[in-house]
Amino acid sequence: MQKLKVKKNDSGQRLDIFLTDKLNLSRSKVQKLIKRGAVLVNDKVVSAHYTIQENDKIYPVKSRQGGDFAESKIISQGKLPKFKIISETDDYLVINKPAGVIVHGGEGINKPTLTDALEKKYPAIKKIGEDPLRPGIVHRLDKEASGLMVIAKNNKTFDHLKEQFKKRAILKKYLALVHGRTEKENDEIDFPISRSAKGYKMAARPNNQGGRRAITDFAVKQNFINYTLLEVAIKTGRTHQIRVHLSAYGQPVVGDDLYGNKKTRAQNAKLKLKRIFLHAYILGFYDLRGKWQEFKIELPVELKKILKNVK
């Protein structure tokens, strides 16, 4: 479908209700597409509750390039990001996501994402999962973090992996370099997390002040004079969980100016690391045959250099 033109008898409806009826998509999917700027009305981005008028022209963003509303997404400008395939079967991909790559599209994102690159290489993946903007994606990594991700190549695997994440049966371990020295060789951080008052970041809360429960375990891998290399495992998957928890613990992740303080931001500037020192280096899960699959990768070159230079 190239476009929709509103007829007189449809005038006065909400945009999301109109598209839900016309396109045979769920209302939630339609609302997500509208919210993320993937639908234009008369060449403008509008809200889901926009009241349509006779002769309004409604386009999916990709329509002029032959796309349709079911696959609609923001047009990405620039080269597709690269990623390294660690393992591949008919059911899944295990990849090494580089730092600086956004996993999937969303509101305000207009640059190529990992899902754009995946769809280019594996067109069939567009139909995998519950959200057309996150095909095959069962978990995420922060833009400035790197490391292992598993991508589902069919819906049976998608559901199987999602259930493992829900039951916390997935093994995920990270390496994080933090500011300062830890007093303990290992510890559990158990602070609820919620959106901060500033809106653009998350915040750890005292246990009696709301938020969603989040649990992070860490163990010391290597001590430096002013820094500590930690192995981190999360029992829950909240947005920015590791970064928020380690900051609340008093030891922000190196390179993380968002959750750091004035002192650590100054130290980050001296290190000249253009990313956060957070790398998902171990990933394990059960495949469809019930066999445990586990993968491990090294730190990227830029993080190895930092470890050689810090004291």
Secondary structure, 3 states (H helix, E strand, C coil): CCCEECCHHHCCCEHHHHHHHHHCCCHHHHHHHHHCCCEEECCEECCCCCECCCCCEEEECCHHHCCCHHHCCCCCCCCCCCCEEEEECCCEEEEEECCCCCCCCCCCCCCCCHHHHHHHHCHHHHHCCCCCCCCCECCCCCCCCEEEEEEECCHHHHHHHHHHHHCCCCEEEEEEEEECCCCCCEEEEECCEEECCCCCCEEECCCCCCCECCEEEEEEEEECCCEEEEEEEECCCCCCHHHHHHHHCCCCECCCCCCCCHHHHHHHHHHCCCCCCEEEEEEEEECCCCCEEEEECCCCHHHHHHHHHCC
